[in-house]
Amino acid sequence: MGCLRGGAAAIAAVLAAGPAQAWQATDCGKLQIHFAGIGATTRTECKADNAGSGASDELIDAYGIGSVLFIMHHGVPDTGRFYMPRMTVKHLVQEVVTSKDLSDWTEPTESRDFDVIRFKGVLAAGGARMACVGFSRYAGHVDHSTGYRHVVIGVLCDRADPSEATVAEVLGAVGADFW
């Protein structure tokens, strides 16, 4: 068995591709990941991309007053030949957030089966520094390997530091067909 195109490099290349990736707007109901929405959500957009080799990428962007949330899913085919090695939530967030102005990282914790980390970041050129929470969750362990078929990565940023209750609400609203 081998890692999907080098594991860490694959996730970094596929998830951080951003505008270079062929994201297509899609009906949120067609995705394998779901976001039930929370009270502060004012708009939700969904996108998908076939990453090739049977792999798939999905993205949910949710916006609220003063906040932004994105949730990404990368999945590989259930062949037993491809998998993604487990990486720290901090590493995943650093790979998917295009801004390199990230600081004040806390120690990772767990909540609702997600690995969670807090940090500060400027997400847009000329933008304000925001309080952020990154989260990740793996699913679909591949037998006889150290890897997984699915990873969900998300980032919630707000002008005010998201409370533990808000983080729990957001994580509770994230669902997937594969867990």
C-alpha positions in Angstrom: 0.0 0.0 0.0 1.1 3.5 -0.6 0.1 7.0 0.4 -2.0 9.0 -2.1 0.6 10.9 -4.0 2.8 11.2 -0.9 0.2 11.8 1.8 1.0 15.2 3.2 2.0 16.6 -0.1 -1.3 15.3 -1.7 -3.5 16.9 0.9 -1.5 20.2 0.7 -1.7 20.3 -3.1 -5.3 19.3 -3.4 -6.8 21.2 -0.5 -4.7 24.3 -0.8 -5.1 24.6 -4.6 -7.8 27.2 -4.1 -8.5 29.1 -7.3 -6.3 26.7 -9.3 -8.6 23.9 -8.4 -11.6 23.3 -10.6 -14.3 24.0 -8.0 -17.8 23.9 -9.4 -20.8 25.3 -7.6 -23.2 22.4 -6.6 -26.3 21.7 -4.6 -25.3 21.2 -0.9 -27.5 18.1 -0.8 -25.2 16.3 -3.3 -22.1 16.5 -1.0 -20.9 13.8 1.3 -20.3 16.5 4.0 -23.1 18.5 5.5 -23.5 21.7 7.6 -26.8 22.0 9.4 -26.3 25.7 9.9 -26.5 27.6 13.1 -28.3 30.7 14.1 -25.6 33.2 13.0 -25.3 31.7 9.5 -26.7 34.1 6.8 -25.4 32.4 3.6 -24.0 29.0 2.6 -22.3 28.0 -0.6 -21.2 24.5 -1.7 -18.6 23.4 -4.3 -17.2 20.2 -5.5 -14.3 19.0 -7.6 -13.3 15.6 -8.9 -9.6 15.5 -7.9 -8.8 12.6 -10.2 -7.8 9.0 -9.5 -11.3 8.5 -8.0 -10.6 11.1 -5.3 -13.1 13.9 -4.5 -13.0 17.3 -2.8 -15.9 19.2 -1.4 -16.2 22.6 0.1 -18.8 24.4 2.2 -18.5 28.1 2.8 -20.8 29.5 5.5 -21.0 33.2 6.3 -22.4 35.2 9.2 -22.2 38.7 10.5 -18.6 39.2 11.3 -17.7 35.5 10.8 -16.6 33.1 8.2 -16.5 29.3 8.2 -15.3 26.8 5.6 -15.4 23.1 5.8 -13.4 20.9 3.3 -13.6 17.2 2.6 -11.0 15.2 0.7 -11.8 11.6 0.0 -9.9 8.8 -1.8 -11.5 5.7 -3.3 -12.1 2.6 -1.2 -9.6 0.4 -3.0 -7.2 -0.2 -0.1 -4.4 1.1 -2.3 -4.7 4.9 -1.5 -4.9 6.6 1.9 -4.0 9.8 3.7 -1.7 9.6 6.7 -3.0 11.3 9.8 -1.6 14.8 10.3 -2.0 17.3 13.2 -4.8 19.8 13.0 -2.3 22.7 13.1 -0.5 21.3 10.0 -3.8 20.8 8.1 -4.9 24.3 8.9 -1.6 25.8 7.8 -1.9 23.9 4.5 -5.5 25.0 3.7 -5.5 28.6 4.9 -3.7 30.6 2.2 -2.7 33.4 4.5 0.6 32.9 6.2 -0.2 35.6 8.8 -1.3 33.0 11.5 -0.1 33.2 15.1 -0.9 32.6 18.8 -1.6 28.9 18.3 -3.0 27.0 21.4 -2.4 23.4 22.2 -4.8 21.1 20.3 -7.8 19.7 22.1 -10.6 17.4 21.2 -14.3 18.2 21.0 -17.1 16.0 19.4 -14.6 13.7 17.8 -12.7 16.5 16.1 -9.2 17.7 16.8 -9.5 21.4 17.6 -6.9 24.3 17.7 -7.3 28.0 18.3 -5.2 30.7 16.6 -5.3 34.3 15.3 -5.1 35.1 11.7 -5.5 37.7 8.9 -7.5 35.9 6.2 -7.6 38.5 3.6 -5.1 41.1 2.3 -5.6 44.2 4.3 -8.1 42.4 6.6 -8.5 42.6 10.3 -6.9 40.0 12.6 -9.6 37.5 13.6 -9.9 34.9 16.3 -10.1 31.4 14.7 -10.7 27.8 15.5 -9.4 25.1 13.2 -10.7 21.5 13.3 -10.2 18.2 11.6 -11.6 14.7 11.7 -10.5 11.5 9.9 -12.7 8.7 8.9 -12.5 5.4 7.0 -9.3 3.8 8.4 -7.6 1.7 5.8 -6.8 -1.8 7.1 -3.1 -2.6 7.5 -2.0 1.0 7.2 -1.7 4.2 9.2 -4.0 6.1 6.9 -7.6 7.1 6.2 -9.9 7.5 3.2 -11.5 10.7 4.4 -10.4 13.9 6.1 -12.6 16.9 7.0 -10.9 20.1 7.8 -12.6 23.3 8.9 -11.8 26.8 10.0 -14.2 29.2 11.9 -13.0 32.8 12.3 -14.8 35.7 13.9 -14.1 39.2 15.1 -14.8 38.0 18.7 -13.1 34.9 20.1 -15.6 32.0 19.4 -16.9 30.6 22.8 -16.7 27.0 23.6 -20.5 26.8 23.2 -20.2 28.3 19.7 -17.4 25.8 18.7 -19.5 22.9 20.1 -22.5 24.2 18.1 -20.5 24.4 14.9 -18.9 21.0 15.3 -22.3 19.5 16.1 -23.7 21.0 12.9 -21.0 19.3 10.7 -22.0 15.9 9.4 -20.9 13.4 6.8 -22.2 10.3 5.1 -19.0 8.4 6.0 -19.1 8.6 9.8 
